[in-house]
Amino acid sequence: MLFRKLIRTAGRYRAQFISMIIMTALGIGMFLGFNMEWVSLETNMQQFFSDTGFADYRILSEDGFSEEDLEKIQAIEGVEKAARYLSVNADLAGTSKSLAITITEDAEVSGFVVMEGEAYDETSTDGIWLFDKFAEENGITVGEELELTYETLSVKGTVKGLIESSEYMICLQDETQMMPAFDAYGYVYVSPAMLKKILPVKIKGIMDRLFHQINVRSGLEKKVFQEAVDQALGKTMVVIGKEDTVSWSEAMGEAQEGKTMGAILPVLFLLISVLTMVTTMHRIATNEKTQIGTLKALGFKNKRILRHYCSYSLLIGITGALLGIGLGYFVAWFILNPNGMMATYIVMPRWTLYIPWWCWLTVALVVLLMLVIGRISIAEMMKGTAADALRPYVPRVSRPMLIEKTKLWERLKFGTKWNLRDIMRHKSRSIVTLIGILGCMILMVAAIGMYETANAFIETTYVQNAGYSSRIFPASSGRETADAGKANQTALELAEEYQGDYSVSMSVQVEEETYLMDIYHIENDLIRFMDQNNRGMELPDDGAFVCLRIREELGLKEGDEITVSLFGTDAKYRIRIAGFNRSMTESISLSDTYASTLLYEGEPLTESDGYRIGAVYTAVSKSQVNQDERISSVQSRDDIVNAMDSFMDILNLAVVILVIAAVVLGIVVLYNLGVMSYTERYREMATLKVVGFKNRQIRTLLISQNLWITVTGIIVGIFAGIGVLVYLMKALAPEYEMKVVIGPLTIIISVAVTFAVSLLVGLMVSRKSRKIDMVEALKTPE
Amino acid sequence: MAIVEFENVSRVYTSGDHEQKALDQVNLSLEEGRFIVVLGPSGAGKSTLLNLLGGLDSPTEGRIVVDGRDISELSEDELADYRSYAVGFVFQSYNLIPTLTVYENVALVREIAPEALDPKEMLTKVGLEDHMKQFPSQLSGGEQQRVSIARALTKNPRILLCDEPTGALDSQTGVLVLKLLLEMARNYGKTIIIVTHNQNIARMADAVIHVKNGKIESVEEQDHPLSADEIDW
C-alpha cells in the first residue's frame, strides 16, 4: 500500500519530482560527462603513446647525429630504446599542401599505428605511410602514387598504408596555429632505406646531418638524463622532455581543461540540485505532516514511516542518477568520438569511454545525500508525539524587518509589503530561487562572453595585429645545413625581395624554465605586438617584452632584469624587461637592435650561437610567392584564420549547449519553486479573492515577487558571470593569453534571456491563480 | 470490568516560560462495551484526554492503564504497537491518505495490525462497498468519515476513539455516522469514546464525562440513552 502511496504522491507532486530529477540528472550528467571526458581522453592517449612508442626525450643537434652518437645514447643505463629521427616539412607536389616527412630508424620509437593497408616495412624503398585524416580530406587512397618535394629533393612512392602517430596527435604546422587543418597539412612516414635511396651518394655524411634528432624512450628523470647525455656526447645538448612537446602538453592540457570543466559546471548544477532538493523536500514534508501523523496514529512505527518517506528522495536520487549516467555518457560521447568535437583537434585510433571509480562513488554519494536530505526533512516533521505530528505544520513566526519600523513602510503599497514579508518568511525558497537565476545568468554570461572573447582574440591576433599576409620559411633555415651564415644570407635576400620583416627564434633557459627568445627585425610594420589590453605597441630598442605567462611565472615587473642562457652554449645574457605582451608562445621578444647590444665575453650573438633567421614575414600573398629552392615552405595567414573556423564551430556548439543548459536550469528551478510558492500561498490568495482582489491583481503580486528576485539575481549574476569567465579562460586556455572581452551585446542577451525565462515561468505559475477555488480553499482547516 | 483507568493523570504543555496544564490530576474508570461521550467546551482538555488514551501522547504524571497494561511509560515504538491493535481512531477531519483509494486506505492497516479484519467486509458494513476504487477526494464528508471508521474497525480494536467525528458533517450525515458508532458498541461490544462539545450527542451515551479546565467535573450515568434518530441535532 505504501508503495502505491509513493507512486501516487510522486504523481501528485510531479512538478517538484520532475524538477528534482532533472536537476539531479543534470548535475550528475555534467559531472560524469566532463570527468569521463578527461579520464577517457587521458587513458586513450596514454594507450596511443604506449602503442606508438612516444619518445620520452628528444635530443637535438643542429649538426645532426651519427650512428656512433646513437650508440652512445643507447649505451646510457636506463635508456630503453633510442632511434635517430627526422621530421621536415615538405610540399605535396602540384599542390599548396604540406606534409611532414618523418623517418624513425626504429619503429618502436616515435612510430605509428596502421589504420588501413600494409604494415610498416623498414626495408621498403618506395613505401609511404600517410596520415589517414589527410588522406581522407584529400581523397587519397592506399595504392596511390605521391610525390613530395623538400628543397631540391624529391620523394616519390606509393601509399602503402594509412596511419596515425602520437608524435602528430595534434597535427599543427607551427605554434601560431591553434587548430589542425587536416586538408592542408599532415605527415608521412618513410623508411630510412628510402631516404638512403634518394639522397645523393656523393655527399659524405649527409644522412648523419639530416638526422637532427635522437628520440629516446627512458624512465630516467630529466636532470639525470640530461647529465648522462651531455657526458656521453661530450657537450651540452638540447634535450626536450615529452612534457614540452606539442602532442603531450596540448593533449594533457585538454585533459586538464576537462578536469577544470568537470569541477566547475557540475558543481554549480549539483549545488543547485541539492538546494532545490532541500527546499522541495522540506515543503513536501510539511505538506505531508498530517499524513505522517495519521500513519503514526494508526500504529506505524517511526522507522517504517521514515523508510517510506526516504523512498521518495531515493526514488528521485536513483532516477536522477540513472538519467544522469545516460546524460554523462552522451556528453562524453558527444565530445569524444571519432567524428566528435575533440577529433577536430586530437587524432588517435581509440575513443573508448571510461567511467572512473570515483565517479561511481560521487554518484552514490549524491544519491545518499538526497536520501539524507529527505530523511532530515521528514524527521523534522516526525518530532514529538503522534498528537504533535497530527497538527499541520506552522511556519516559524518571522520577526518584523528593520524596514517595518521606518516611515517608508507606511508608504509602501500592499503588494510590496506582502511580497517583502513573504520573501523574508520563506527565506530558503527565496535564496534558492535567487541562486537559480544566478546560475542561469552565470552560464549565459560565461558562454556568450567566451564566444565574444575568442572572436576578439582572433580579430586582434590575426587581423589587427598581424600585418603580414604570409610567412616564408627559408630553406636550410632549420638545423640541416651547417652553413648557417649562408642560410641567413639567403633569408635576408628573401626579406629584401618580398619587402619583409624577419625573426630569429632561439631556445633559452631562465631560472630552470625553458622559453623561446624571438629576435625581430621590423621595418615594414608586418609584425606587431599587443599589450595586455590588446592595444598595439612597438618593440623598443632598449629592452625586451615578455609574455604575460612568463611575467606571472617569474613574478616580473617593468624595469627588472633577467639572465637568459642559450641552450647548447655557455653564453649568458642580461635582458631588461621593457614591457609585457600577449603571445601564444611562451616567449621573450626583442628587436635586433637591442639584441645586438647583448654581449657575452664581449661578443654579440652569432650564427654559432644558433642565430638563424627562421621566418620572413611579408605582405605578399602565398600564391604570389615564387617557391624556388631558397624557400622551404610558405604559410598563409588566411589558412590559419580558416583553420579557426572549426575552432569557432566547436565554440558555437559549446555556447549553444551552455545557453540551453542555462535556460533548462532557469525554467526547472523557477517553475518548481514558483509552484511551491503558489501552493503555499493558495489560502492567502483565496482570501484576497474573497476580499475582492481581481485575478489580474493577484497575478501581478505573484509575478512582481518573481521579478524582484530576478533583477537581484541578474545584477549579481553579471559580475559573477564575468568572474567565472575570467577564471575559465585562465584555466582552460592559458596558452592563448586571451583578454576577456564582454561587450554590451553579451550582457544584453544574457539579461534578456534570463529575464524572459523568469517572466515566462512567472506567467505560467500566475495563470493558475484563475483556478483558485475560494470556497474549497478556505473550507479546509488550518 | 474497567477497560480504561486513569490514575492522577496530568499533562502539562510548556512553551518557553509558559506552562499550560491541559489535564490536571484526572482519575477515571471506564467499562468495556459502552458508548461514552466526553463533553466540554473548547480548551477543556477533551482532546488531550483522548490523545493520552490513544497513545498519541504521554502524560506528564500519573498512570493510564488500558486492559490491564500501563501505557504511560511505554516507549515510542511500544506506543506504536499499542496503537496498531488496541485502539482505533476517528478524527474530525477524517485524516485519510489522499493518494490511496478507499479500499487501500482501509487495507493499509493490515500491514501493521496483527488481527486485522477483512477491509471489504468493513467497507460493506459502513455501506461503502460501491466506492472502494474511488479516492477520498471523490467522496462526500460523511462518506470519508465512514471510510475513517472502517479503517479504525479493520484493526479490530477493543476501543474506538472518536474526536468530534461529526464536527465537519451536516446533520443527516452526522446521524448516519453516530448510528454506525452506536451499532459498534451495541452489536460488537466495542468501547466507543466520543469527544465532542455537542451536548445533543451526549444524550446517546451510556455515560457522559464532563471535562472543564483540565479536570473531570462529573461523570453522569444514563440509564436510558436515546438512539441517533431521536436526538435533536
Interface residues (C-beta under 8 A of the other chain):
Chain A: M1 L2 R4 K5 R8 T9 G11 R12 T290 Q291 G293 T294 K296 A297 L298 G299 F300 K301 N302 R304 T385 A386 A387 D388 L390 P781
Chain B: N51 G54 G55 L56 D57 S58 E76 D77 L79 A80 D81 Y82 R83 S84 Y85 F89 F91 S93 N95 L96 I97 P98 T99 L100 E104 A107 L108 V109 E111 I112 A113 R151 K155
